[in-house]
Amino acid sequence: PDLNGYEKFGLGNVKYNISRIHVTTVEFPSASISLIPGTGIKLVIGNASLTIDMNWNIRTWMFKDSGRSTVYISKVSVTAIFSTPLDNTGHTSISLTSCRTTSGDIDIKLNGKS
């Protein structure tokens, strides 16, 4: 979904709109899945990265600008634990028990008219 809103800075408000958000690349160079006896499944993803492209538009009382942006997020790590109990019909269900995510670097490139 698009993101829009405003932020208050010193002399006034900055109105923004971020639209056409697309994840263009996702890489999982290190991923593993293991069983945890009596609990469920552990998923570990290390050193992942993703690239996101989007349009942006910004407006203040003094100026306005718009353009395209590319965001590159790298050194992403995810550890998730899923429980796998049986439901009341005897089928296995799955639910997220815990999740921890960290990211190392974020590189933002803005291309605008100004």
N, C-alpha and C positions, 0 to 999 in steps of 0.2 A: 504493500500500500504506500501511497504518497505520504510524505511527512511535511507538515506545515505548522506555522505558529509564529510567535514573536518573542524576542528577548529584550529586556530593558538594559541599555548601556548608557552611561554618563549623560549625554545630551538628548537622548530619545530612544525610541523603540526601533528595533531591527526586525522587519517582517521577512520570513523566509519560506521557501517552498522547495522541497526536494521531490522530484518525480521520476518516473520511468527507471526505477531502481532494478538493476539486473545483476545477478551473480553470474559472472562470465567464466570464471575458472575456480575450481576447487581441487586441491592436491592433498592426498593423504600418504606421504612417503613412508610413514611408520604407523601401523595400526595392528592391534591384536585383540582377540576375543578369548576369554578363558571362563571356565565354569567355576563357580564358587559353591562347594557342596553345602546343601541345606539353605542356600540363599538365592542363587540365580546365576546371572551372567555379568561379567566385568568387561567393559569395552575401554581400551586405552588407545588414544590417537596422539601421536607426537609429531612435532615439527610440521604441522599442517599449514596451508596458506590458502587464501582466497582473494579474488579480485572482483570488485563491484564497480559497475559503471552507472552513472546517474546524471540527470539534468538538475540544475539548481537555479534559483532565482532569489535575489535579495533586494530589499527596498528599505531605505531610510528616508527621513525628511530631506536629506541633502543629495542623495544619489540612488540610482538603481542599477543593477547589473544582473546578468544571467549567463549561463554557459553549461559546459559539460564538466564532469569530474570523474576521476578514477581513484578508487581507494584500494590499496594493496595491504592486506593484513597478513603478517607472517609470524612464524614461531608460535603457532597456536597449539595448545595442548588441551585435551579433553579426557577426563576420566569419568565414566558413568557406570553405575551399578543398577542392574535391572532385577527385580524379583520375578519369579516365574511360578506362582502358585497355581493350583488347580481351581477352577471355578466350580460352582455347585452342580454343573453338568458333567464334571470330570475332564473338561478341556483345559489345556494350559492357557493361562492368561499372562500378560506381561505388563509390568508397570515400572516406571522410573523411580528408584529409591533415592539415589543421590547423583549429583552431577557437579563437577568442578571444571571450570574452563579458565585458562589464562592465555593472554596474547603478549607477544614480545614487541613487535614493531608494527607501526601503522604509518604508511606513506600516502599522503593525499596530494593529488595533482588537480589544480583548478584551472580550467581554460574558460576565460570570459571575454567580454567585449572591452573591458577597461584594461 
